[in-house]
């Protein structure tokens, strides 16, 4: 799938590198969907899927009630906090935009159960810049060097003489940042010039008014925005740039309703031609209890053809 696209897994037998075969074509055909109220939480990247898929699940399985639960006061919603809440028996299952790490597997085993990650969707990570920045694209190495502070001016990567302002959420704020640090920065720290922002909405607002701004986020959160510009990426110097969108690029005053917005380059995400893609996981606690049944049912629902169609409608890429 290209550099920077894989979800590192500790190789535990509890992890799932490929999605299981669908157990049904539609929601109504999925077996063993339990009744009850099930709390779940985790990744903010998942928000469009929750909004698109969960109401349809509830309409088919009215007894299978889902409640998204935020972390305790002071913690930021995200993949890490969702997995932590799952380990602490505060959730039935969690949603993650990154793979489980060895420490999380170890903590589960210390508590007498195992964790299983079930991939259910694909997505790209897009890079947003100010709409007035004239730049054909950047390589993954250049992106790394921008965020580690090695590159500080756009003229170092073929752009105008303009200082770069990298924006990011904090590492503890979610799986997207953790994935970026591990896969793009190679585990290096952010440079001193990086400005940390609480939310993607706030970061995109900053980039839209900062001529030298740059920000990364889930592609559905960037592509289709009217006030920032997603830029093409190449895996390495000399490779062709690949855009996270399909032409035409619609920004600024041309940008209108949903039919007049830039569309995601889903084919490039699915084939791995686009250099930064990742999987989205349902994380299930394997303890033989009803919570395991609830989590496995949720994954099975999303892996049906009906679920995959709704995932596509949410702006993500079907995994099968």
C-alpha contacts under 8 A as a table, 3 or more apart, distances in Angstrom:
res1	aa1	res2	aa2	distance
1	X	5	X	6.08
1	X	6	X	7.32
1	X	271	X	6.93
1	X	272	X	4.10
1	X	273	X	6.88
1	X	275	X	7.33
1	X	277	X	7.82
2	X	5	X	5.91
2	X	235	X	6.97
2	X	272	X	6.14
2	X	273	X	7.12
2	X	274	X	7.72
2	X	275	X	5.51
2	X	276	X	7.69
3	X	6	X	7.55
3	X	235	X	6.22
3	X	275	X	6.15
3	X	276	X	7.37
4	X	183	X	4.92
4	X	184	X	5.99
4	X	275	X	6.50
4	X	276	X	5.56
4	X	277	X	7.39
5	X	183	X	7.40
5	X	272	X	7.75
5	X	275	X	6.35
5	X	276	X	4.91
5	X	277	X	4.62
5	X	278	X	5.49
6	X	183	X	7.91
6	X	277	X	7.31
6	X	278	X	6.08
6	X	279	X	7.97
7	X	98	X	6.31
7	X	99	X	5.47
7	X	179	X	7.82
7	X	278	X	6.35
7	X	279	X	7.00
8	X	99	X	6.28
8	X	101	X	7.85
9	X	12	X	7.52
9	X	15	X	7.42
9	X	99	X	6.00
9	X	100	X	6.51
9	X	101	X	6.54
9	X	102	X	7.77
10	X	100	X	7.70
10	X	101	X	6.33
10	X	102	X	5.48
11	X	15	X	6.94
12	X	15	X	5.61
12	X	105	X	7.80
13	X	16	X	7.76
14	X	114	X	6.51
14	X	115	X	5.99
14	X	116	X	4.89
14	X	117	X	7.40
15	X	115	X	7.39
15	X	116	X	5.02
15	X	117	X	5.23
15	X	118	X	7.37
16	X	19	X	6.77
16	X	116	X	6.78
16	X	117	X	5.68
16	X	118	X	5.55
16	X	119	X	7.08
17	X	118	X	7.80
17	X	119	X	7.39
18	X	118	X	7.67
18	X	119	X	6.65
19	X	118	X	6.12
19	X	119	X	5.30
19	X	120	X	6.42
19	X	303	X	7.91
19	X	319	X	7.63
20	X	118	X	7.74
21	X	303	X	7.85
22	X	25	X	7.27
22	X	300	X	6.55
22	X	303	X	5.56
22	X	304	X	5.49
22	X	305	X	8.00
23	X	29	X	7.87
23	X	30	X	6.26
23	X	31	X	7.77
23	X	300	X	6.65
23	X	304	X	7.03
24	X	27	X	7.33
24	X	29	X	5.23
24	X	30	X	5.42
24	X	304	X	5.69
24	X	305	X	7.84
25	X	29	X	6.71
25	X	304	X	4.98
25	X	305	X	5.15
25	X	306	X	6.55
26	X	29	X	5.60
26	X	30	X	7.02
26	X	301	X	7.47
26	X	304	X	5.44
26	X	305	X	6.05
26	X	306	X	4.97
26	X	307	X	7.21
27	X	30	X	5.58
27	X	57	X	6.80
27	X	60	X	6.86
27	X	301	X	5.64
27	X	304	X	6.88
27	X	306	X	6.72
27	X	307	X	7.37
28	X	60	X	6.31
28	X	61	X	7.60
30	X	33	X	6.92
30	X	297	X	7.51
30	X	300	X	6.93
30	X	301	X	6.50
31	X	297	X	7.77
32	X	293	X	7.30
32	X	297	X	6.82
33	X	61	X	7.81
33	X	64	X	6.99
33	X	293	X	7.23
33	X	294	X	6.70
33	X	297	X	5.43
34	X	63	X	7.55
34	X	64	X	6.09
34	X	290	X	7.40
34	X	293	X	6.79
34	X	294	X	6.11
34	X	297	X	7.77
35	X	63	X	4.68
35	X	64	X	4.66
35	X	65	X	7.26
36	X	63	X	6.08
36	X	64	X	5.54
36	X	65	X	5.95
37	X	64	X	6.58
37	X	65	X	4.67
37	X	66	X	5.97
37	X	67	X	7.13
38	X	64	X	7.59
38	X	65	X	6.08
38	X	66	X	5.10
38	X	67	X	6.11
38	X	91	X	7.42
38	X	92	X	5.85
38	X	291	X	7.63
38	X	294	X	7.27
39	X	66	X	6.04
39	X	67	X	4.78
39	X	68	X	5.85
39	X	69	X	6.04
39	X	90	X	7.64
39	X	91	X	5.10
39	X	92	X	5.61
39	X	93	X	7.41
40	X	66	X	7.14
40	X	67	X	6.21
40	X	68	X	5.12
40	X	69	X	5.85
40	X	82	X	7.83
40	X	91	X	5.04
40	X	92	X	5.71
40	X	93	X	5.25
40	X	94	X	5.33
40	X	95	X	7.60
41	X	68	X	5.27
41	X	69	X	5.21
41	X	70	X	6.40
41	X	71	X	7.92
41	X	77	X	7.84
41	X	82	X	5.25
41	X	91	X	6.98
41	X	93	X	7.28
41	X	94	X	5.08
41	X	95	X	6.16
42	X	70	X	7.81
42	X	77	X	6.04
42	X	78	X	4.69
42	X	79	X	4.56
42	X	80	X	7.08
42	X	81	X	6.25
42	X	82	X	3.76
42	X	83	X	6.86
42	X	94	X	5.46
42	X	95	X	4.94
42	X	96	X	6.04
43	X	46	X	5.55
43	X	47	X	7.57
43	X	77	X	6.69
43	X	78	X	4.09
43	X	79	X	4.26
43	X	80	X	7.87
43	X	82	X	6.99
43	X	95	X	5.57
43	X	96	X	5.07
43	X	97	X	6.07
43	X	174	X	6.71
43	X	175	X	6.76
44	X	47	X	5.41
44	X	77	X	6.61
44	X	78	X	5.51
44	X	79	X	7.54
44	X	174	X	7.62
45	X	48	X	7.38
45	X	97	X	6.74
45	X	176	X	7.73
45	X	218	X	6.55
46	X	49	X	5.35
46	X	50	X	6.23
46	X	95	X	7.09
46	X	96	X	7.76
46	X	97	X	7.62
47	X	50	X	5.09
47	X	51	X	6.25
48	X	51	X	5.11
48	X	52	X	6.16
48	X	314	X	5.49
48	X	315	X	7.66
49	X	52	X	5.11
49	X	53	X	5.64
49	X	54	X	7.60
49	X	310	X	7.69
49	X	311	X	6.03
49	X	314	X	5.50
50	X	53	X	5.50
50	X	54	X	5.30
51	X	54	X	6.21
51	X	55	X	7.05
52	X	55	X	6.77
52	X	56	X	7.48
52	X	310	X	6.51
52	X	311	X	7.57
52	X	313	X	7.56
52	X	314	X	6.16
53	X	56	X	5.49
53	X	57	X	6.37
53	X	307	X	7.04
53	X	310	X	6.02
53	X	311	X	7.19
54	X	57	X	5.03
54	X	58	X	6.19
54	X	66	X	7.66
55	X	58	X	5.07
55	X	59	X	6.22
56	X	59	X	5.06
56	X	60	X	6.47
57	X	60	X	5.30
57	X	61	X	5.89
57	X	62	X	7.86
57	X	301	X	7.82
58	X	61	X	5.02
58	X	62	X	4.94
58	X	63	X	7.67
58	X	64	X	6.59
58	X	65	X	6.61
58	X	66	X	7.82
59	X	62	X	5.71
61	X	64	X	5.43
61	X	65	X	7.99
62	X	65	X	6.61
69	X	91	X	7.86
70	X	77	X	6.02
71	X	74	X	7.95
71	X	75	X	5.79
71	X	76	X	6.80
71	X	77	X	6.02
71	X	81	X	6.55
71	X	82	X	7.26
71	X	85	X	7.20
72	X	75	X	5.92
75	X	81	X	7.26
76	X	81	X	7.07
76	X	172	X	7.79
76	X	173	X	5.66
76	X	174	X	7.72
77	X	81	X	6.08
77	X	82	X	7.10
77	X	173	X	6.97
77	X	174	X	7.07
78	X	81	X	5.45
78	X	82	X	6.09
78	X	96	X	7.62
78	X	173	X	6.06
78	X	174	X	4.19
78	X	175	X	6.27
79	X	82	X	5.15
79	X	83	X	6.24
79	X	94	X	7.83
79	X	95	X	6.55
79	X	96	X	4.60
79	X	97	X	6.24
79	X	98	X	7.15
79	X	174	X	5.26
79	X	175	X	4.89
80	X	83	X	5.24
80	X	84	X	6.13
80	X	96	X	7.74
80	X	172	X	7.50
80	X	173	X	7.89
80	X	174	X	5.99
80	X	175	X	6.38
81	X	84	X	4.92
81	X	85	X	6.12
81	X	174	X	7.65
82	X	85	X	5.11
82	X	86	X	6.20
82	X	91	X	7.88
82	X	94	X	5.56
82	X	95	X	6.97
82	X	96	X	7.57
83	X	86	X	4.93
83	X	87	X	6.21
83	X	94	X	6.14
83	X	95	X	7.97
83	X	96	X	7.78
83	X	104	X	7.83
83	X	283	X	7.59
84	X	87	X	5.11
84	X	88	X	6.20
85	X	88	X	4.90
85	X	89	X	6.24
85	X	90	X	5.03
85	X	91	X	5.92
86	X	89	X	5.20
86	X	90	X	5.68
86	X	91	X	4.84
86	X	92	X	6.66
86	X	93	X	6.19
86	X	94	X	6.53
86	X	285	X	7.46
87	X	90	X	7.60
87	X	107	X	7.56
87	X	108	X	6.38
88	X	91	X	7.85
89	X	92	X	7.33
91	X	94	X	6.91
92	X	284	X	7.71
92	X	285	X	7.60
92	X	291	X	4.63
92	X	292	X	7.15
92	X	294	X	6.89
92	X	295	X	6.63
93	X	282	X	7.17
93	X	283	X	5.82
93	X	284	X	5.18
93	X	285	X	6.69
93	X	291	X	6.88
93	X	292	X	7.52
93	X	294	X	7.48
93	X	295	X	5.20
94	X	282	X	5.96
94	X	283	X	5.13
94	X	284	X	6.91
94	X	295	X	7.93
95	X	280	X	7.56
95	X	281	X	5.91
95	X	282	X	4.82
95	X	283	X	6.01
96	X	99	X	7.23
96	X	175	X	6.80
96	X	280	X	5.93
96	X	281	X	5.14
96	X	282	X	6.37
96	X	283	X	6.95
97	X	175	X	5.35
97	X	176	X	6.43
97	X	278	X	7.61
97	X	279	X	6.62
97	X	280	X	4.69
97	X	281	X	6.32
98	X	175	X	5.41
98	X	176	X	7.21
98	X	178	X	7.71
98	X	179	X	6.27
98	X	278	X	7.53
98	X	279	X	7.00
98	X	280	X	6.60
98	X	281	X	7.19
99	X	117	X	7.21
99	X	281	X	7.30
100	X	104	X	6.36
100	X	105	X	7.08
100	X	117	X	7.14
101	X	104	X	5.46
101	X	105	X	6.60
102	X	105	X	5.16
102	X	106	X	6.14
103	X	106	X	4.99
103	X	107	X	6.09
104	X	107	X	5.12
104	X	108	X	6.27
105	X	108	X	5.26
105	X	109	X	6.38
105	X	114	X	6.75
105	X	115	X	6.32
106	X	109	X	5.14
106	X	110	X	6.22
107	X	110	X	5.06
107	X	111	X	6.42
108	X	111	X	5.13
108	X	112	X	6.48
108	X	113	X	5.49
108	X	114	X	5.38
108	X	115	X	6.49
109	X	112	X	5.06
109	X	113	X	5.21
109	X	114	X	5.58
110	X	113	X	7.59
113	X	285	X	6.97
113	X	286	X	5.95
113	X	287	X	5.42
114	X	285	X	6.15
114	X	286	X	5.30
114	X	287	X	7.11
115	X	283	X	6.73
115	X	284	X	5.71
115	X	285	X	4.83
115	X	286	X	5.82
116	X	283	X	5.64
116	X	284	X	5.13
116	X	285	X	6.46
116	X	286	X	6.81
117	X	281	X	5.72
117	X	282	X	5.73
117	X	283	X	4.47
117	X	284	X	6.35
118	X	281	X	5.14
118	X	282	X	5.16
118	X	283	X	6.31
118	X	284	X	7.76
118	X	299	X	6.85
119	X	279	X	6.11
119	X	280	X	5.61
119	X	281	X	4.33
119	X	282	X	6.49
119	X	319	X	7.77
120	X	279	X	7.32
120	X	280	X	6.01
120	X	281	X	5.86
120	X	282	X	7.12
120	X	299	X	6.78
120	X	302	X	6.46
120	X	303	X	6.08
120	X	318	X	7.53
120	X	319	X	6.01
121	X	279	X	5.75
121	X	280	X	5.23
121	X	281	X	7.36
121	X	308	X	7.78
121	X	311	X	7.22
121	X	316	X	6.84
121	X	317	X	5.86
121	X	318	X	5.24
121	X	319	X	4.82
122	X	269	X	7.38
122	X	270	X	7.14
122	X	277	X	7.02
122	X	278	X	5.79
122	X	279	X	4.54
122	X	280	X	6.04
122	X	316	X	6.23
122	X	317	X	4.86
122	X	318	X	6.20
122	X	319	X	5.82
123	X	218	X	7.19
123	X	219	X	6.96
123	X	269	X	6.48
123	X	277	X	5.60
123	X	278	X	5.67
123	X	279	X	6.39
123	X	280	X	7.51
123	X	316	X	5.36
123	X	317	X	5.75
124	X	218	X	6.29
124	X	219	X	5.29
124	X	244	X	7.20
124	X	269	X	5.84
124	X	274	X	7.57
124	X	276	X	5.72
124	X	277	X	4.19
124	X	278	X	6.35
125	X	216	X	6.82
125	X	217	X	5.60
125	X	218	X	4.56
125	X	219	X	4.81
125	X	276	X	5.62
125	X	277	X	6.04
125	X	278	X	7.79
126	X	216	X	5.71
126	X	217	X	5.72
126	X	218	X	6.01
126	X	219	X	4.58
126	X	222	X	6.50
126	X	223	X	7.41
126	X	230	X	6.38
126	X	231	X	7.57
126	X	244	X	6.30
126	X	276	X	7.75
127	X	214	X	6.99
127	X	215	X	5.74
127	X	216	X	4.49
127	X	217	X	6.77
127	X	219	X	7.97
127	X	222	X	7.66
127	X	230	X	5.44
127	X	231	X	5.94
127	X	232	X	7.96
128	X	204	X	7.75
128	X	207	X	7.63
128	X	214	X	5.57
128	X	215	X	5.15
128	X	216	X	6.09
128	X	222	X	6.64
128	X	228	X	6.04
128	X	229	X	5.32
128	X	230	X	4.43
128	X	231	X	6.34
129	X	133	X	6.87
129	X	207	X	6.21
129	X	208	X	7.52
129	X	212	X	7.40
129	X	213	X	5.69
129	X	214	X	4.59
129	X	215	X	6.65
129	X	228	X	5.86
129	X	229	X	5.26
129	X	230	X	6.34
129	X	231	X	7.09
130	X	133	X	5.58
130	X	207	X	5.50
130	X	208	X	5.18
130	X	209	X	7.08
130	X	210	X	6.52
130	X	211	X	5.47
130	X	212	X	6.73
130	X	213	X	6.05
130	X	214	X	7.18
130	X	227	X	7.71
130	X	228	X	5.24
130	X	229	X	5.94
131	X	208	X	6.97
131	X	227	X	6.72
131	X	228	X	5.05
131	X	229	X	4.77
131	X	251	X	7.45
131	X	252	X	7.75
132	X	211	X	6.95
133	X	159	X	7.57
133	X	160	X	7.79
133	X	211	X	6.78
133	X	212	X	7.48
134	X	159	X	6.23
134	X	160	X	7.27
135	X	158	X	6.75
135	X	159	X	5.35
135	X	231	X	7.81
136	X	231	X	7.25
136	X	232	X	6.90
136	X	241	X	7.86
137	X	231	X	5.53
137	X	232	X	4.66
137	X	233	X	5.51
137	X	234	X	7.53
137	X	241	X	6.29
138	X	142	X	6.11
138	X	143	X	6.67
138	X	157	X	7.05
138	X	231	X	7.69
138	X	232	X	6.77
138	X	233	X	5.24
138	X	234	X	6.42
138	X	241	X	7.56
139	X	142	X	5.14
139	X	143	X	6.24
139	X	233	X	5.53
139	X	234	X	4.67
139	X	235	X	5.79
139	X	236	X	5.47
139	X	237	X	6.22
139	X	241	X	7.88
140	X	143	X	4.96
140	X	144	X	6.16
140	X	184	X	6.86
140	X	233	X	6.93
140	X	234	X	6.39
140	X	235	X	5.51
140	X	236	X	6.30
141	X	144	X	5.04
141	X	145	X	6.16
141	X	184	X	7.92
141	X	236	X	6.93
142	X	145	X	4.99
142	X	146	X	6.06
142	X	151	X	7.39
142	X	157	X	7.29
143	X	146	X	5.14
143	X	147	X	6.43
143	X	184	X	7.60
144	X	147	X	5.34
144	X	148	X	6.14
144	X	184	X	5.81
144	X	185	X	5.10
145	X	148	X	5.09
145	X	149	X	5.93
145	X	150	X	4.77
145	X	151	X	5.35
145	X	185	X	7.99
146	X	149	X	5.34
146	X	150	X	5.95
146	X	151	X	4.67
146	X	152	X	6.28
146	X	164	X	7.74
146	X	166	X	7.14
147	X	150	X	7.67
147	X	151	X	7.89
147	X	166	X	6.23
147	X	185	X	7.56
147	X	190	X	5.64
147	X	191	X	5.81
147	X	194	X	6.73
148	X	151	X	7.85
148	X	185	X	7.28
148	X	188	X	7.06
148	X	189	X	6.38
148	X	190	X	4.79
148	X	191	X	4.14
148	X	192	X	7.85
149	X	152	X	6.21
149	X	190	X	7.26
149	X	191	X	4.37
149	X	192	X	6.70
149	X	193	X	6.59
149	X	194	X	7.92
150	X	191	X	7.90
151	X	154	X	7.92
151	X	156	X	6.72
152	X	156	X	7.68
152	X	163	X	5.97
152	X	164	X	5.32
152	X	165	X	7.92
153	X	156	X	5.74
153	X	157	X	7.84
153	X	161	X	6.44
153	X	162	X	5.47
153	X	163	X	4.37
153	X	164	X	5.11
154	X	157	X	5.58
154	X	158	X	6.65
154	X	159	X	4.77
154	X	160	X	5.65
154	X	161	X	5.96
154	X	162	X	5.51
154	X	163	X	6.34
154	X	164	X	6.11
154	X	212	X	7.53
155	X	158	X	5.14
155	X	159	X	4.50
155	X	160	X	4.91
155	X	161	X	4.85
155	X	162	X	6.80
156	X	159	X	7.06
159	X	162	X	7.95
162	X	211	X	7.83
162	X	212	X	6.12
163	X	212	X	5.79
164	X	212	X	4.65
164	X	213	X	5.95
164	X	214	X	7.33
165	X	193	X	6.75
165	X	194	X	6.62
165	X	195	X	7.23
165	X	210	X	7.87
165	X	212	X	5.54
165	X	213	X	4.59
165	X	214	X	6.25
166	X	193	X	6.86
166	X	194	X	4.86
166	X	195	X	6.20
166	X	213	X	5.89
166	X	214	X	5.01
166	X	215	X	6.23
167	X	194	X	5.63
167	X	195	X	4.85
167	X	196	X	5.87
167	X	197	X	6.77
167	X	203	X	6.58
167	X	207	X	8.00
167	X	213	X	7.01
167	X	214	X	5.98
167	X	215	X	5.06
167	X	216	X	7.84
168	X	177	X	7.62
168	X	194	X	6.92
168	X	195	X	6.35
168	X	196	X	5.03
168	X	197	X	5.92
168	X	203	X	7.38
168	X	215	X	6.20
168	X	216	X	7.11
169	X	173	X	6.40
169	X	177	X	6.68
169	X	196	X	5.25
169	X	197	X	5.02
169	X	198	X	5.71
169	X	199	X	6.60
169	X	200	X	7.52
170	X	173	X	5.25
170	X	174	X	7.81
170	X	177	X	6.88
170	X	196	X	6.06
170	X	197	X	7.28
170	X	198	X	7.47
171	X	174	X	6.58
171	X	177	X	5.32
171	X	178	X	5.78
171	X	181	X	7.92
172	X	177	X	7.84
172	X	178	X	7.73
173	X	177	X	7.16
174	X	177	X	5.79
174	X	178	X	6.53
175	X	178	X	4.90
175	X	179	X	5.88
176	X	179	X	5.15
176	X	180	X	6.16
176	X	217	X	6.89
176	X	218	X	7.38
177	X	180	X	4.99
177	X	181	X	6.15
178	X	181	X	5.23
178	X	182	X	6.15
179	X	182	X	5.22
179	X	183	X	5.80
179	X	184	X	7.73
180	X	183	X	5.38
180	X	184	X	5.15
180	X	185	X	6.53
181	X	184	X	5.74
181	X	185	X	4.74
181	X	186	X	6.20
181	X	187	X	5.33
181	X	188	X	6.77
181	X	189	X	7.57
182	X	185	X	5.99
182	X	186	X	5.01
182	X	187	X	4.76
182	X	188	X	7.94
183	X	186	X	5.46
183	X	187	X	7.44
184	X	187	X	7.98
185	X	188	X	5.33
185	X	189	X	7.52
190	X	194	X	6.44
191	X	194	X	5.70
197	X	200	X	7.62
197	X	202	X	6.80
197	X	203	X	5.95
198	X	202	X	7.01
198	X	203	X	7.73
199	X	202	X	5.29
199	X	203	X	6.27
200	X	203	X	4.91
200	X	204	X	6.05
200	X	217	X	7.18
200	X	221	X	7.90
201	X	204	X	5.37
201	X	205	X	6.32
202	X	205	X	5.10
202	X	206	X	6.35
203	X	206	X	5.06
203	X	207	X	6.28
203	X	215	X	7.00
204	X	207	X	5.06
204	X	208	X	6.07
204	X	215	X	7.29
204	X	227	X	7.88
204	X	228	X	6.89
205	X	208	X	5.21
205	X	209	X	6.77
205	X	227	X	7.85
206	X	209	X	5.51
206	X	210	X	6.00
206	X	213	X	7.42
207	X	210	X	4.92
207	X	211	X	7.21
207	X	212	X	7.64
207	X	213	X	4.73
207	X	214	X	6.21
207	X	215	X	7.20
207	X	228	X	6.83
208	X	211	X	7.54
208	X	213	X	7.76
208	X	227	X	5.47
208	X	228	X	5.33
210	X	213	X	5.13
217	X	221	X	6.57
217	X	222	X	6.78
218	X	221	X	5.43
218	X	222	X	6.84
219	X	222	X	5.21
219	X	223	X	5.68
219	X	244	X	7.07
219	X	264	X	7.53
220	X	223	X	5.59
220	X	224	X	7.40
220	X	264	X	7.28
220	X	315	X	5.50
220	X	316	X	6.98
221	X	224	X	7.73
221	X	225	X	7.53
222	X	225	X	5.61
222	X	228	X	7.59
222	X	229	X	7.98
222	X	230	X	6.74
223	X	229	X	7.84
223	X	230	X	6.29
223	X	244	X	7.33
223	X	245	X	6.61
223	X	262	X	6.22
223	X	263	X	6.78
223	X	264	X	6.35
224	X	250	X	7.60
224	X	251	X	7.92
224	X	261	X	5.02
224	X	262	X	4.61
224	X	263	X	6.35
224	X	264	X	7.83
225	X	228	X	6.25
225	X	229	X	7.78
225	X	251	X	7.15
225	X	261	X	7.45
225	X	262	X	7.76
226	X	229	X	7.85
226	X	250	X	7.21
226	X	251	X	4.55
226	X	252	X	5.33
226	X	253	X	7.86
226	X	255	X	5.56
226	X	256	X	7.94
226	X	261	X	7.63
227	X	251	X	6.38
227	X	252	X	5.90
228	X	251	X	7.21
229	X	251	X	7.04
230	X	243	X	7.73
230	X	244	X	7.19
230	X	245	X	7.83
231	X	243	X	6.33
231	X	244	X	7.52
232	X	241	X	5.36
232	X	242	X	4.98
232	X	243	X	3.92
232	X	244	X	6.50
233	X	241	X	4.96
233	X	242	X	5.31
233	X	243	X	6.31
233	X	274	X	7.37
233	X	275	X	6.83
234	X	237	X	7.15
234	X	239	X	5.81
234	X	240	X	5.91
234	X	241	X	4.48
234	X	242	X	6.06
234	X	274	X	7.62
234	X	275	X	6.38
235	X	239	X	6.66
235	X	275	X	5.42
236	X	239	X	5.73
242	X	268	X	7.95
242	X	273	X	7.23
242	X	274	X	5.68
242	X	275	X	7.73
243	X	246	X	7.15
243	X	265	X	7.21
243	X	274	X	7.15
244	X	264	X	6.06
244	X	265	X	5.15
244	X	266	X	7.93
244	X	268	X	7.56
244	X	269	X	7.81
244	X	274	X	6.91
245	X	249	X	7.33
245	X	262	X	6.59
245	X	263	X	5.53
245	X	264	X	4.38
245	X	265	X	4.33
245	X	266	X	7.93
246	X	249	X	7.15
246	X	262	X	7.05
246	X	263	X	5.76
246	X	264	X	6.11
246	X	265	X	5.14
247	X	262	X	7.38
247	X	263	X	7.79
248	X	262	X	6.70
249	X	261	X	7.95
249	X	262	X	5.42
250	X	254	X	6.13
250	X	255	X	5.54
250	X	260	X	7.23
250	X	261	X	5.74
250	X	262	X	5.22
251	X	254	X	5.95
251	X	255	X	5.10
251	X	261	X	7.63
251	X	262	X	7.72
252	X	255	X	5.63
253	X	256	X	7.66
254	X	260	X	7.66
255	X	260	X	5.80
255	X	261	X	5.71
256	X	259	X	7.53
256	X	260	X	5.16
256	X	261	X	6.43
257	X	260	X	5.29
257	X	261	X	6.68
258	X	261	X	5.51
264	X	315	X	7.29
265	X	268	X	5.60
265	X	269	X	6.62
266	X	269	X	5.07
266	X	270	X	6.16
266	X	316	X	7.54
266	X	317	X	6.05
267	X	270	X	5.12
267	X	271	X	6.14
268	X	271	X	5.31
268	X	272	X	5.84
268	X	273	X	4.88
268	X	274	X	5.14
269	X	272	X	5.25
269	X	273	X	6.51
269	X	274	X	5.51
269	X	277	X	6.14
269	X	317	X	7.27
270	X	273	X	7.84
270	X	317	X	6.68
270	X	318	X	7.88
270	X	319	X	7.72
271	X	274	X	7.78
272	X	275	X	6.51
272	X	277	X	7.00
274	X	277	X	6.96
282	X	295	X	7.23
282	X	298	X	7.83
282	X	299	X	6.13
283	X	295	X	7.32
284	X	291	X	7.95
284	X	292	X	5.94
284	X	295	X	5.32
284	X	296	X	6.69
285	X	291	X	7.09
285	X	292	X	5.44
285	X	295	X	7.68
286	X	289	X	7.76
286	X	292	X	5.55
287	X	292	X	6.43
288	X	292	X	6.20
288	X	293	X	7.73
289	X	292	X	5.55
289	X	293	X	6.80
290	X	293	X	4.90
290	X	294	X	6.11
291	X	294	X	4.99
291	X	295	X	6.20
292	X	295	X	5.21
292	X	296	X	6.08
293	X	296	X	5.25
293	X	297	X	5.97
294	X	297	X	5.13
294	X	298	X	6.25
295	X	298	X	5.10
295	X	299	X	6.38
296	X	299	X	5.15
296	X	300	X	6.06
297	X	300	X	4.98
297	X	301	X	6.05
298	X	301	X	5.12
298	X	302	X	6.37
299	X	302	X	5.18
299	X	303	X	6.21
300	X	303	X	5.08
300	X	304	X	6.51
301	X	304	X	5.53
301	X	307	X	6.00
302	X	305	X	7.95
302	X	306	X	7.58
302	X	307	X	4.20
302	X	308	X	6.07
302	X	311	X	7.74
303	X	306	X	7.96
303	X	307	X	5.76
303	X	308	X	6.00
303	X	320	X	7.73
304	X	307	X	5.03
304	X	308	X	6.19
305	X	308	X	5.07
305	X	309	X	6.15
306	X	309	X	5.23
306	X	310	X	6.39
307	X	310	X	5.15
307	X	311	X	6.17
308	X	311	X	4.92
308	X	312	X	6.27
308	X	318	X	5.29
308	X	319	X	7.52
308	X	320	X	7.57
309	X	312	X	5.12
309	X	313	X	6.31
309	X	318	X	7.30
310	X	313	X	4.85
310	X	314	X	6.26
311	X	314	X	5.03
311	X	315	X	6.84
311	X	316	X	5.71
311	X	317	X	6.76
311	X	318	X	6.45
312	X	315	X	5.33
312	X	316	X	4.99
312	X	317	X	5.39
312	X	318	X	6.04
313	X	316	X	7.25
